[in-house]
Amino acid sequence: MSEGGDEGETKTKVGKAKVLVAKKSGPMPPVCLEELFQFLQCQLRMEAREVLKEEVQVEDKAANEMWDAYKTFVTPNLGANERWVPYHTAFGVHEFFLIESVHHANVKLWDEKRRFLAIFVFRAHCKRDFFNEAQLPHLLQEKFWKNPVEAFKNDGPLEKSMLDYRRKTGKPLLTLCFRMIPERTLKDNDANLVRSILVRTQRLLKVAEDIWPVLKDSRKNATQKFTQISSIVQT
């Protein structure tokens, strides 16, 4: 889905890059650790190009040889597709949006926990304009924070704003990474799509409430927190 990720995902993508080369040079050799590092160097080089708008070179000859295959693999995920994840994930399209628009937003009404919950609201769909225009005005009101889950109730003001946005703009409400067809609960397609996002947001906000005390528990180390948070999400 995204071209970044953990080591296992990255190795898979290294293999995909090798397929492109193999078509010209013959059978694909086994993936090796050196090639993973070459792939990561290409990641950094692409990050510099896309984020800093600078062309940089690497000294590793093999990494330079991989560059053309890497570009062929990555290019379809750039731009409007929003699926490319750079080496430093904070520079990803959605991650950087959250850093600017939530983590560092100048909103006195938001404390640390409210910013945390707002992240989950966005992650239910990952569409920046949709968040800013249809949802953010509600998140800037104190009454929303009395019960965020309740604010996303069926037929409530927030759902109306979301549906109005969809019908006025006709823009997608989900990024391409959401390869899904929502369960049919309403006859109208737009209303059904909005309702599915509404329900998913309620679920994510409940998960966020469960995760928050774990995240702030000073008695647990990072590994313990990760394990418990992973369990909560999977449950």
C-alpha positions as CSV (number, residue, x, y, z in Angstrom):
1,M,0.0,0.0,0.0
2,S,2.6,2.6,1.1
3,E,6.1,2.2,0.0
4,G,7.7,2.9,3.4
5,G,7.2,0.9,6.6
6,D,8.9,-1.6,8.8
7,E,11.8,-3.8,7.8
8,G,9.7,-6.6,6.6
9,E,7.6,-4.4,4.3
10,T,10.8,-2.6,3.1
11,K,12.4,-5.9,2.1
12,T,9.3,-6.8,0.1
13,K,9.6,-3.5,-1.7
14,V,13.3,-4.0,-2.3
15,G,12.3,-7.2,-4.0
16,K,9.7,-5.4,-6.1
17,A,12.4,-3.0,-7.2
18,K,14.6,-5.9,-8.2
19,V,11.8,-7.3,-10.4
20,L,12.0,-4.2,-12.5
21,V,15.7,-4.8,-13.0
22,A,15.4,-8.5,-13.4
23,K,13.1,-8.0,-16.4
24,K,16.2,-6.6,-18.2
25,S,19.0,-8.5,-16.6
26,G,17.6,-12.0,-16.0
27,P,16.5,-14.0,-12.9
28,M,16.1,-12.1,-9.6
29,P,18.8,-12.9,-7.0
30,P,17.8,-13.4,-3.3
31,V,17.3,-10.3,-1.3
32,C,20.2,-9.4,0.9
33,L,20.9,-6.9,3.7
34,E,23.2,-4.8,1.6
35,E,20.4,-4.2,-0.9
36,L,18.1,-3.1,1.9
37,F,20.6,-0.4,2.8
38,Q,20.8,0.6,-0.8
39,F,17.0,0.9,-1.0
40,L,17.1,3.1,2.2
41,Q,19.6,5.3,0.5
42,C,17.2,5.7,-2.4
43,Q,14.5,6.5,0.1
44,L,16.7,9.4,1.5
45,R,17.5,10.6,-2.0
46,M,13.8,10.7,-2.9
47,E,13.0,12.4,0.4
48,A,15.4,15.2,-0.4
49,R,14.0,15.6,-3.9
50,E,10.3,15.6,-2.8
51,V,10.6,17.5,0.6
52,L,13.6,19.7,0.2
53,K,13.4,20.1,-3.6
54,E,17.1,19.2,-3.8
55,E,18.9,16.6,-5.9
56,V,21.5,14.8,-3.8
57,Q,23.9,12.0,-4.7
58,V,24.9,9.0,-2.6
59,E,28.4,7.4,-2.7
60,D,27.2,3.8,-2.8
61,K,27.6,2.7,-6.4
62,A,25.0,-0.1,-6.0
63,A,22.5,2.4,-4.6
64,N,23.0,4.6,-7.6
65,E,22.4,1.6,-9.9
66,M,19.1,0.9,-8.1
67,W,17.9,4.5,-8.4
68,D,16.1,4.2,-11.8
69,A,14.3,1.0,-10.7
70,Y,13.4,2.7,-7.4
71,K,12.0,5.8,-9.2
72,T,9.9,3.6,-11.4
73,F,8.5,1.8,-8.4
74,V,7.9,4.9,-6.3
75,T,6.6,7.5,-8.8
76,P,3.0,6.1,-9.0
77,N,2.7,6.7,-5.3
78,L,3.8,10.3,-5.3
79,G,1.6,13.5,-5.5
80,A,-2.1,13.1,-5.4
81,N,-1.9,9.4,-4.6
82,E,-0.6,10.3,-1.1
83,R,0.8,6.8,-0.6
84,W,4.5,7.4,-0.6
85,V,6.1,7.2,2.9
86,P,9.5,8.8,3.0
87,Y,12.5,7.5,5.1
88,H,11.6,9.9,7.8
89,T,7.9,9.2,8.1
90,A,7.1,12.6,9.7
91,F,7.6,14.0,6.2
92,G,4.8,11.8,4.8
93,V,1.8,13.7,3.4
94,H,-0.6,12.8,6.2
95,E,1.9,12.8,9.0
96,F,3.2,16.2,8.2
97,F,-0.4,17.5,7.9
98,L,-1.0,16.3,11.4
99,I,2.2,17.9,12.7
100,E,1.2,21.3,11.3
101,S,-2.5,21.2,11.7
102,V,-3.0,19.3,14.9
103,H,0.2,18.9,17.0
104,H,1.3,22.5,16.4
105,A,-2.0,24.2,15.6
106,N,-2.5,27.4,17.5
107,V,-5.8,26.3,19.2
108,K,-6.0,27.3,22.9
109,L,-9.0,25.1,23.2
110,W,-6.9,21.9,22.5
111,D,-4.9,20.4,25.3
112,E,-2.6,17.4,24.7
113,K,-5.3,14.8,24.9
114,R,-7.7,16.7,22.6
115,R,-4.9,16.9,20.0
116,F,-4.4,13.2,20.3
117,L,-8.1,12.5,19.8
118,A,-8.2,14.9,16.8
119,I,-5.5,12.7,15.1
120,F,-7.9,9.7,15.2
121,V,-10.7,11.8,13.7
122,F,-8.5,12.6,10.7
123,R,-7.2,9.0,10.5
124,A,-10.7,7.7,9.9
125,H,-10.4,9.0,6.4
126,C,-7.1,10.9,5.9
127,K,-8.5,13.6,3.6
128,R,-7.0,17.0,4.5
129,D,-9.6,19.2,2.9
130,F,-12.5,17.1,4.3
131,F,-11.0,17.5,7.8
132,N,-10.4,21.2,7.5
133,E,-13.7,22.2,6.0
134,A,-16.3,19.7,7.4
135,Q,-14.9,18.6,10.7
136,L,-12.5,21.1,12.1
137,P,-15.1,23.8,12.7
138,H,-16.8,21.4,15.1
139,L,-13.5,20.5,16.8
140,L,-13.0,24.2,17.5
141,Q,-16.1,24.3,19.7
142,E,-16.0,23.4,23.4
143,K,-19.3,21.5,23.1
144,F,-17.7,19.0,20.8
145,W,-15.2,18.0,23.5
146,K,-17.9,17.2,26.1
147,N,-18.4,13.9,24.3
148,P,-16.5,13.5,21.0
149,V,-18.0,10.1,20.3
150,E,-21.5,11.4,20.8
151,A,-20.7,14.3,18.5
152,F,-20.4,11.7,15.7
153,K,-23.8,10.3,16.3
154,N,-26.2,9.5,13.4
155,D,-28.0,12.4,11.9
156,G,-26.1,14.9,14.1
157,P,-24.7,18.3,13.1
158,L,-21.3,16.8,12.3
159,E,-22.7,14.2,10.0
160,K,-24.7,16.9,8.3
161,S,-21.6,19.0,7.8
162,M,-19.8,16.0,6.3
163,L,-22.6,15.2,4.0
164,D,-23.0,18.8,2.9
165,Y,-19.3,18.8,2.1
166,R,-19.6,15.7,0.0
167,R,-22.6,16.9,-2.0
168,K,-21.3,20.5,-2.5
169,T,-17.7,19.5,-3.6
170,G,-18.1,16.0,-4.9
171,K,-14.6,15.3,-3.7
172,P,-13.5,11.9,-2.4
173,L,-13.9,11.4,1.4
174,L,-11.2,8.7,1.6
175,T,-7.7,8.4,0.4
176,L,-6.7,5.7,-2.1
177,C,-5.1,3.7,0.8
178,F,-8.7,2.9,1.9
179,R,-9.4,0.2,-0.7
180,M,-12.9,-0.6,0.6
181,I,-16.5,-0.5,-0.3
182,P,-18.5,0.6,2.8
183,E,-21.2,-1.7,4.1
184,R,-24.6,-0.7,2.7
185,T,-26.8,0.8,5.5
186,L,-28.3,3.7,3.6
187,K,-29.8,3.8,0.1
188,D,-28.1,7.1,-0.9
189,N,-24.5,6.5,-1.9
190,D,-23.2,9.8,-0.4
191,A,-25.1,9.3,2.8
192,N,-23.9,5.7,3.1
193,L,-20.3,6.7,2.6
194,V,-20.5,9.5,5.2
195,R,-22.2,7.1,7.7
196,S,-19.5,4.6,7.3
197,I,-16.8,7.2,8.1
198,L,-19.0,8.3,11.0
199,V,-19.1,4.8,12.5
200,R,-15.4,4.2,12.0
201,T,-14.6,7.6,13.7
202,Q,-16.7,6.6,16.7
203,R,-14.7,3.3,17.0
204,L,-11.4,5.0,16.6
205,L,-12.2,7.6,19.2
206,K,-13.1,4.8,21.7
207,V,-9.8,3.1,20.9
208,A,-8.0,6.5,21.5
209,E,-9.7,6.8,24.9
210,D,-8.4,3.4,25.9
211,I,-4.9,4.1,24.5
212,W,-4.5,7.5,26.1
213,P,-3.9,6.3,29.8
214,V,-1.4,3.7,28.5
215,L,0.5,6.3,26.6
216,K,0.7,8.6,29.6
217,D,1.6,5.8,32.1
218,S,5.1,6.7,33.4
219,R,5.5,3.3,35.0
220,K,5.7,1.5,31.6
221,N,8.6,1.6,29.2
222,A,8.2,2.0,25.5
223,T,8.1,-1.7,24.8
224,Q,5.4,-2.3,27.4
225,K,3.3,0.5,26.0
226,F,3.7,-0.7,22.5
227,T,2.6,-4.2,23.4
228,Q,-0.5,-3.0,25.3
229,I,-1.5,-0.5,22.7
230,S,-1.1,-3.1,20.0
231,S,-3.4,-5.4,22.0
232,I,-6.0,-2.7,22.4
233,V,-6.0,-1.9,18.7
234,Q,-6.3,-5.6,17.7
235,T,-9.1,-6.2,20.1
